[in-house]
């Protein structure tokens, strides 16, 4: 178990979920549901970017 490693950065893996997504799909329909999904992902990207995260 040789020397130490200096990775120099932190890596995080983010998981997210839209609660009751199947029910949402059935109540909104596929097109409106896709809009909700895209908005959710855009909000996540924005929050990560605001914290200085890189893709």
PDB file of N, CA, C and O in Angstrom:
ATOM      1  N   UNK A   1       0.843  -1.158   0.000  1.00  0.00           N
ATOM      2  CA  UNK A   1       0.000   0.000   0.000  1.00  0.00           C
ATOM      3  C   UNK A   1       0.888   1.220   0.000  1.00  0.00           C
ATOM      4  O   UNK A   1       0.944   1.926   1.007  1.00  0.00           O
ATOM      5  N   UNK A   2       1.558   1.489  -1.044  1.00  0.00           N
ATOM      6  CA  UNK A   2       2.562   2.523  -1.235  1.00  0.00           C
ATOM      7  C   UNK A   2       2.232   3.884  -0.664  1.00  0.00           C
ATOM      8  O   UNK A   2       1.520   4.010   0.332  1.00  0.00           O
ATOM      9  N   UNK A   3       2.764   4.895  -1.316  1.00  0.00           N
ATOM     10  CA  UNK A   3       2.648   6.272  -0.847  1.00  0.00           C
ATOM     11  C   UNK A   3       1.244   6.829  -0.951  1.00  0.00           C
ATOM     12  O   UNK A   3       0.323   6.187  -1.456  1.00  0.00           O
ATOM     13  N   UNK A   4       1.118   8.032  -0.462  1.00  0.00           N
ATOM     14  CA  UNK A   4      -0.193   8.690  -0.504  1.00  0.00           C
ATOM     15  C   UNK A   4      -0.445   9.301  -1.877  1.00  0.00           C
ATOM     16  O   UNK A   4       0.486   9.580  -2.632  1.00  0.00           O
ATOM     17  N   UNK A   5      -1.682   9.496  -2.172  1.00  0.00           N
ATOM     18  CA  UNK A   5      -2.079  10.131  -3.436  1.00  0.00           C
ATOM     19  C   UNK A   5      -2.690  11.482  -3.141  1.00  0.00           C
ATOM     20  O   UNK A   5      -3.474  11.629  -2.204  1.00  0.00           O
ATOM     21  N   UNK A   6      -2.333  12.459  -3.932  1.00  0.00           N
ATOM     22  CA  UNK A   6      -2.952  13.779  -3.823  1.00  0.00           C
ATOM     23  C   UNK A   6      -3.822  13.969  -5.052  1.00  0.00           C
ATOM     24  O   UNK A   6      -3.334  14.368  -6.109  1.00  0.00           O
ATOM     25  N   UNK A   7      -5.090  13.689  -4.916  1.00  0.00           N
ATOM     26  CA  UNK A   7      -5.999  13.777  -6.053  1.00  0.00           C
ATOM     27  C   UNK A   7      -6.264  15.223  -6.439  1.00  0.00           C
ATOM     28  O   UNK A   7      -6.506  15.502  -7.613  1.00  0.00           O
ATOM     29  N   UNK A   8      -6.226  16.136  -5.506  1.00  0.00           N
ATOM     30  CA  UNK A   8      -6.367  17.548  -5.831  1.00  0.00           C
ATOM     31  C   UNK A   8      -7.780  18.054  -6.045  1.00  0.00           C
ATOM     32  O   UNK A   8      -7.977  19.261  -6.181  1.00  0.00           O
ATOM     33  N   UNK A   9      -8.765  17.177  -6.080  1.00  0.00           N
ATOM     34  CA  UNK A   9     -10.136  17.636  -6.217  1.00  0.00           C
ATOM     35  C   UNK A   9     -11.092  16.648  -5.567  1.00  0.00           C
ATOM     36  O   UNK A   9     -10.754  15.501  -5.277  1.00  0.00           O
ATOM     37  N   UNK A  10     -12.273  17.139  -5.359  1.00  0.00           N
ATOM     38  CA  UNK A  10     -13.328  16.322  -4.767  1.00  0.00           C
ATOM     39  C   UNK A  10     -14.320  15.954  -5.856  1.00  0.00           C
ATOM     40  O   UNK A  10     -14.659  16.775  -6.708  1.00  0.00           O
ATOM     41  N   UNK A  11     -14.777  14.728  -5.819  1.00  0.00           N
ATOM     42  CA  UNK A  11     -15.789  14.275  -6.763  1.00  0.00           C
ATOM     43  C   UNK A  11     -17.046  13.913  -5.987  1.00  0.00           C
ATOM     44  O   UNK A  11     -16.985  13.231  -4.964  1.00  0.00           O
ATOM     45  N   UNK A  12     -18.165  14.369  -6.476  1.00  0.00           N
ATOM     46  CA  UNK A  12     -19.454  14.027  -5.863  1.00  0.00           C
ATOM     47  C   UNK A  12     -20.362  13.467  -6.945  1.00  0.00           C
ATOM     48  O   UNK A  12     -20.328  13.910  -8.093  1.00  0.00           O
ATOM     49  N   UNK A  13     -21.157  12.510  -6.575  1.00  0.00           N
ATOM     50  CA  UNK A  13     -22.155  11.950  -7.480  1.00  0.00           C
ATOM     51  C   UNK A  13     -23.516  12.320  -6.906  1.00  0.00           C
ATOM     52  O   UNK A  13     -23.815  12.035  -5.746  1.00  0.00           O
ATOM     53  N   UNK A  14     -24.329  12.955  -7.731  1.00  0.00           N
ATOM     54  CA  UNK A  14     -25.632  13.444  -7.288  1.00  0.00           C
ATOM     55  C   UNK A  14     -26.734  12.557  -7.875  1.00  0.00           C
ATOM     56  O   UNK A  14     -26.754  12.282  -9.075  1.00  0.00           O
ATOM     57  N   UNK A  15     -27.632  12.125  -7.023  1.00  0.00           N
ATOM     58  CA  UNK A  15     -28.816  11.391  -7.450  1.00  0.00           C
ATOM     59  C   UNK A  15     -30.032  12.245  -7.108  1.00  0.00           C
ATOM     60  O   UNK A  15     -30.063  12.902  -6.068  1.00  0.00           O
ATOM     61  N   UNK A  16     -31.014  12.234  -7.971  1.00  0.00           N
ATOM     62  CA  UNK A  16     -32.249  12.955  -7.660  1.00  0.00           C
ATOM     63  C   UNK A  16     -33.438  12.116  -8.109  1.00  0.00           C
ATOM     64  O   UNK A  16     -33.310  11.198  -8.919  1.00  0.00           O
ATOM     65  N   UNK A  17     -34.578  12.453  -7.568  1.00  0.00           N
ATOM     66  CA  UNK A  17     -35.790  11.720  -7.894  1.00  0.00           C
ATOM     67  C   UNK A  17     -36.961  12.697  -7.875  1.00  0.00           C
ATOM     68  O   UNK A  17     -37.004  13.613  -7.054  1.00  0.00           O
ATOM     69  N   UNK A  18     -37.883  12.497  -8.762  1.00  0.00           N
ATOM     70  CA  UNK A  18     -39.136  13.241  -8.730  1.00  0.00           C
ATOM     71  C   UNK A  18     -40.158  12.308  -8.085  1.00  0.00           C
ATOM     72  O   UNK A  18     -40.495  11.262  -8.638  1.00  0.00           O
ATOM     73  N   UNK A  19     -40.640  12.697  -6.920  1.00  0.00           N
ATOM     74  CA  UNK A  19     -41.572  11.862  -6.166  1.00  0.00           C
ATOM     75  C   UNK A  19     -42.839  11.639  -6.984  1.00  0.00           C
ATOM     76  O   UNK A  19     -43.382  12.570  -7.578  1.00  0.00           O
ATOM     77  N   UNK A  20     -43.296  10.402  -7.003  1.00  0.00           N
ATOM     78  CA  UNK A  20     -44.526  10.009  -7.716  1.00  0.00           C
ATOM     79  C   UNK A  20     -44.442  10.324  -9.204  1.00  0.00           C
ATOM     80  O   UNK A  20     -45.414  10.782  -9.805  1.00  0.00           O
ATOM     81  N   UNK A  21     -43.281  10.078  -9.792  1.00  0.00           N
ATOM     82  CA  UNK A  21     -43.088  10.426 -11.205  1.00  0.00           C
ATOM     83  C   UNK A  21     -44.013   9.650 -12.145  1.00  0.00           C
ATOM     84  O   UNK A  21     -44.445  10.187 -13.165  1.00  0.00           O
ATOM     85  N   UNK A  22     -44.318   8.403 -11.814  1.00  0.00           N
ATOM     86  CA  UNK A  22     -45.218   7.627 -12.677  1.00  0.00           C
ATOM     87  C   UNK A  22     -46.624   8.216 -12.650  1.00  0.00           C
ATOM     88  O   UNK A  22     -47.265   8.359 -13.691  1.00  0.00           O
ATOM     89  N   UNK A  23     -47.095   8.553 -11.459  1.00  0.00           N
ATOM     90  CA  UNK A  23     -48.415   9.170 -11.346  1.00  0.00           C
ATOM     91  C   UNK A  23     -48.437  10.521 -12.055  1.00  0.00           C
ATOM     92  O   UNK A  23     -49.427  10.885 -12.689  1.00  0.00           O
ATOM     93  N   UNK A  24     -47.340  11.255 -11.941  1.00  0.00           N
ATOM     94  CA  UNK A  24     -47.234  12.548 -12.614  1.00  0.00           C
ATOM     95  C   UNK A  24     -47.329  12.374 -14.131  1.00  0.00           C
ATOM     96  O   UNK A  24     -48.007  13.145 -14.810  1.00  0.00           O
ATOM     97  N   UNK A  25     -46.651  11.367 -14.650  1.00  0.00           N
ATOM     98  CA  UNK A  25     -46.704  11.085 -16.085  1.00  0.00           C
ATOM     99  C   UNK A  25     -48.143  10.839 -16.532  1.00  0.00           C
ATOM    100  O   UNK A  25     -48.588  11.392 -17.538  1.00  0.00           O
ATOM    101  N   UNK A  26     -48.865  10.011 -15.785  1.00  0.00           N
ATOM    102  CA  UNK A  26     -50.243   9.699 -16.169  1.00  0.00           C
ATOM    103  C   UNK A  26     -51.170  10.900 -16.030  1.00  0.00           C
ATOM    104  O   UNK A  26     -52.095  11.055 -16.827  1.00  0.00           O
ATOM    105  N   UNK A  27     -50.939  11.749 -15.037  1.00  0.00           N
ATOM    106  CA  UNK A  27     -51.840  12.890 -14.856  1.00  0.00           C
ATOM    107  C   UNK A  27     -51.529  14.040 -15.810  1.00  0.00           C
ATOM    108  O   UNK A  27     -52.441  14.752 -16.230  1.00  0.00           O
ATOM    109  N   UNK A  28     -50.254  14.233 -16.161  1.00  0.00           N
ATOM    110  CA  UNK A  28     -49.881  15.347 -17.043  1.00  0.00           C
ATOM    111  C   UNK A  28     -49.840  14.966 -18.513  1.00  0.00           C
ATOM    112  O   UNK A  28     -50.060  15.805 -19.387  1.00  0.00           O
ATOM    113  N   UNK A  29     -49.558  13.706 -18.781  1.00  0.00           N
ATOM    114  CA  UNK A  29     -49.325  13.279 -20.154  1.00  0.00           C
ATOM    115  C   UNK A  29     -47.843  13.408 -20.473  1.00  0.00           C
ATOM    116  O   UNK A  29     -47.115  14.117 -19.779  1.00  0.00           O
ATOM    117  N   UNK A  30     -47.394  12.722 -21.522  1.00  0.00           N
ATOM    118  CA  UNK A  30     -45.959  12.657 -21.813  1.00  0.00           C
ATOM    119  C   UNK A  30     -45.301  13.998 -22.129  1.00  0.00           C
ATOM    120  O   UNK A  30     -44.174  14.243 -21.697  1.00  0.00           O
ATOM    121  N   UNK A  31     -45.970  14.858 -22.860  1.00  0.00           N
ATOM    122  CA  UNK A  31     -45.330  16.127 -23.249  1.00  0.00           C
ATOM    123  C   UNK A  31     -45.135  17.054 -22.055  1.00  0.00           C
ATOM    124  O   UNK A  31     -44.046  17.596 -21.861  1.00  0.00           O
ATOM    125  N   UNK A  32     -46.175  17.238 -21.259  1.00  0.00           N
ATOM    126  CA  UNK A  32     -46.044  18.113 -20.078  1.00  0.00           C
ATOM    127  C   UNK A  32     -45.110  17.496 -19.043  1.00  0.00           C
ATOM    128  O   UNK A  32     -44.365  18.211 -18.373  1.00  0.00           O
ATOM    129  N   UNK A  33     -45.147  16.172 -18.911  1.00  0.00           N
ATOM    130  CA  UNK A  33     -44.247  15.494 -17.979  1.00  0.00           C
ATOM    131  C   UNK A  33     -42.789  15.717 -18.385  1.00  0.00           C
ATOM    132  O   UNK A  33     -41.929  15.930 -17.531  1.00  0.00           O
ATOM    133  N   UNK A  34     -42.519  15.667 -19.670  1.00  0.00           N
ATOM    134  CA  UNK A  34     -41.153  15.912 -20.156  1.00  0.00           C
ATOM    135  C   UNK A  34     -40.704  17.323 -19.799  1.00  0.00           C
ATOM    136  O   UNK A  34     -39.538  17.538 -19.470  1.00  0.00           O
ATOM    137  N   UNK A  35     -41.614  18.278 -19.860  1.00  0.00           N
ATOM    138  CA  UNK A  35     -41.288  19.644 -19.459  1.00  0.00           C
ATOM    139  C   UNK A  35     -40.909  19.727 -17.985  1.00  0.00           C
ATOM    140  O   UNK A  35     -39.969  20.432 -17.618  1.00  0.00           O
ATOM    141  N   UNK A  36     -41.642  19.005 -17.143  1.00  0.00           N
ATOM    142  CA  UNK A  36     -41.329  18.970 -15.708  1.00  0.00           C
ATOM    143  C   UNK A  36     -39.954  18.348 -15.492  1.00  0.00           C
ATOM    144  O   UNK A  36     -39.152  18.858 -14.709  1.00  0.00           O
ATOM    145  N   UNK A  37     -39.683  17.247 -16.187  1.00  0.00           N
ATOM    146  CA  UNK A  37     -38.391  16.561 -16.052  1.00  0.00           C
ATOM    147  C   UNK A  37     -37.242  17.466 -16.481  1.00  0.00           C
ATOM    148  O   UNK A  37     -36.226  17.558 -15.793  1.00  0.00           O
ATOM    149  N   UNK A  38     -37.406  18.130 -17.615  1.00  0.00           N
ATOM    150  CA  UNK A  38     -36.354  19.033 -18.104  1.00  0.00           C
ATOM    151  C   UNK A  38     -36.134  20.210 -17.153  1.00  0.00           C
ATOM    152  O   UNK A  38     -35.000  20.631 -16.926  1.00  0.00           O
ATOM    153  N   UNK A  39     -37.216  20.727 -16.607  1.00  0.00           N
ATOM    154  CA  UNK A  39     -37.106  21.824 -15.651  1.00  0.00           C
ATOM    155  C   UNK A  39     -36.362  21.372 -14.392  1.00  0.00           C
ATOM    156  O   UNK A  39     -35.523  22.102 -13.864  1.00  0.00           O
ATOM    157  N   UNK A  40     -36.670  20.184 -13.924  1.00  0.00           N
ATOM    158  CA  UNK A  40     -35.996  19.611 -12.751  1.00  0.00           C
ATOM    159  C   UNK A  40     -34.491  19.490 -13.007  1.00  0.00           C
ATOM    160  O   UNK A  40     -33.681  19.885 -12.168  1.00  0.00           O
ATOM    161  N   UNK A  41     -34.124  18.949 -14.156  1.00  0.00           N
ATOM    162  CA  UNK A  41     -32.704  18.792 -14.490  1.00  0.00           C
ATOM    163  C   UNK A  41     -32.012  20.146 -14.643  1.00  0.00           C
ATOM    164  O   UNK A  41     -30.864  20.304 -14.227  1.00  0.00           O
ATOM    165  N   UNK A  42     -32.693  21.113 -15.232  1.00  0.00           N
ATOM    166  CA  UNK A  42     -32.118  22.459 -15.374  1.00  0.00           C
ATOM    167  C   UNK A  42     -31.889  23.091 -14.005  1.00  0.00           C
ATOM    168  O   UNK A  42     -30.871  23.747 -13.787  1.00  0.00           O
ATOM    169  N   UNK A  43     -32.829  22.898 -13.084  1.00  0.00           N
ATOM    170  CA  UNK A  43     -32.662  23.416 -11.720  1.00  0.00           C
ATOM    171  C   UNK A  43     -31.449  22.784 -11.045  1.00  0.00           C
ATOM    172  O   UNK A  43     -30.683  23.473 -10.372  1.00  0.00           O
ATOM    173  N   UNK A  44     -31.274  21.475 -11.225  1.00  0.00           N
ATOM    174  CA  UNK A  44     -30.110  20.795 -10.650  1.00  0.00           C
ATOM    175  C   UNK A  44     -28.812  21.337 -11.230  1.00  0.00           C
ATOM    176  O   UNK A  44     -27.871  21.632 -10.492  1.00  0.00           O
ATOM    177  N   UNK A  45     -28.761  21.469 -12.557  1.00  0.00           N
ATOM    178  CA  UNK A  45     -27.548  21.995 -13.195  1.00  0.00           C
ATOM    179  C   UNK A  45     -27.222  23.396 -12.700  1.00  0.00           C
ATOM    180  O   UNK A  45     -26.065  23.717 -12.426  1.00  0.00           O
ATOM    181  N   UNK A  46     -28.260  24.229 -12.587  1.00  0.00           N
ATOM    182  CA  UNK A  46     -28.071  25.602 -12.121  1.00  0.00           C
ATOM    183  C   UNK A  46     -27.528  25.614 -10.689  1.00  0.00           C
ATOM    184  O   UNK A  46     -26.601  26.366 -10.384  1.00  0.00           O
ATOM    185  N   UNK A  47     -28.093  24.797  -9.821  1.00  0.00           N
ATOM    186  CA  UNK A  47     -27.643  24.744  -8.427  1.00  0.00           C
ATOM    187  C   UNK A  47     -26.193  24.282  -8.343  1.00  0.00           C
ATOM    188  O   UNK A  47     -25.409  24.830  -7.568  1.00  0.00           O
ATOM    189  N   UNK A  48     -25.836  23.287  -9.130  1.00  0.00           N
ATOM    190  CA  UNK A  48     -24.450  22.807  -9.135  1.00  0.00           C
ATOM    191  C   UNK A  48     -23.506  23.867  -9.686  1.00  0.00           C
ATOM    192  O   UNK A  48     -22.431  24.093  -9.130  1.00  0.00           O
ATOM    193  N   UNK A  49     -23.899  24.513 -10.767  1.00  0.00           N
ATOM    194  CA  UNK A  49     -23.069  25.562 -11.365  1.00  0.00           C
ATOM    195  C   UNK A  49     -22.868  26.712 -10.378  1.00  0.00           C
ATOM    196  O   UNK A  49     -21.767  27.252 -10.265  1.00  0.00           O
ATOM    197  N   UNK A  50     -23.934  27.083  -9.665  1.00  0.00           N
ATOM    198  CA  UNK A  50     -23.841  28.167  -8.683  1.00  0.00           C
ATOM    199  C   UNK A  50     -22.861  27.839  -7.559  1.00  0.00           C
ATOM    200  O   UNK A  50     -22.325  28.739  -6.912  1.00  0.00           O
ATOM    201  N   UNK A  51     -22.633  26.551  -7.333  1.00  0.00           N
ATOM    202  CA  UNK A  51     -21.689  26.124  -6.299  1.00  0.00           C
ATOM    203  C   UNK A  51     -20.290  25.865  -6.863  1.00  0.00           C
ATOM    204  O   UNK A  51     -19.403  25.396  -6.150  1.00  0.00           O
ATOM    205  N   UNK A  52     -20.103  26.175  -8.145  1.00  0.00           N
ATOM    206  CA  UNK A  52     -18.786  26.025  -8.759  1.00  0.00           C
ATOM    207  C   UNK A  52     -18.477  24.624  -9.249  1.00  0.00           C
ATOM    208  O   UNK A  52     -17.319  24.298  -9.511  1.00  0.00           O
ATOM    209  N   UNK A  53     -19.499  23.793  -9.376  1.00  0.00           N
ATOM    210  CA  UNK A  53     -19.280  22.421  -9.828  1.00  0.00           C
ATOM    211  C   UNK A  53     -19.003  22.386 -11.326  1.00  0.00           C
ATOM    212  O   UNK A  53     -19.489  23.227 -12.082  1.00  0.00           O
ATOM    213  N   UNK A  54     -18.226  21.412 -11.736  1.00  0.00           N
ATOM    214  CA  UNK A  54     -17.948  21.186 -13.157  1.00  0.00           C
ATOM    215  C   UNK A  54     -18.609  19.883 -13.567  1.00  0.00           C
ATOM    216  O   UNK A  54     -18.812  18.992 -12.742  1.00  0.00           O
ATOM    217  N   UNK A  55     -18.937  19.778 -14.818  1.00  0.00           N
ATOM    218  CA  UNK A  55     -19.553  18.544 -15.307  1.00  0.00           C
ATOM    219  C   UNK A  55     -18.560  17.443 -15.441  1.00  0.00           C
ATOM    220  O   UNK A  55     -18.917  16.335 -15.842  1.00  0.00           O
TER     221      UNK A  55
END
